[in-house]
């Protein structure tokens, strides 16, 4: 269950742990997971009360993501430490960056925002050679046949509507 907690509640729970209660006891008392409480405590110890305030989603440039991934892969920092040091919300974000980097390299870390284009506009391929006289006539013939069929259907609908009115 993804539940949002306000900063006052977070502050209260973190201070309860820092006053001497064990992490597990505080987590059980308030119905929180140990890992969530640990994340809050880490943020509080690094950034103070500002670390418990909600963060807006930020676009992170590829260079920043690369720096985080390299510090994790070099063995210098754990996932949790990367989140604490670089101010990232959860470990899963760092882990997704690592997977993208391993699969696609630096290009995988570049964020592609927005809807992808379905087709590229290529004006060169749309140029068709001019039609011969026979091809023009065949094209016109198909168009006239379709127009004729449409008019027949329209007439049939109009007649059906008239018969409906007469029955009433």
Buried (B, 14 or more C-beta within 10 A) or exposed (E): EEEEBEBEBBBEBBBBBEEEBEBEEBBEEBEBEEEBBBBBBBBBEEEEBEBBEEEEEEEBEBEBBBBBBEBBEEEEBEBBBBBBBBEBBBBEBBBEBBEBBEEEEEEBBEEEEEEEEEEEEEEEEEEEEEEEEEEEEEEEEEEEEEEEEEEEEEEEEEEEEEEEEEEE
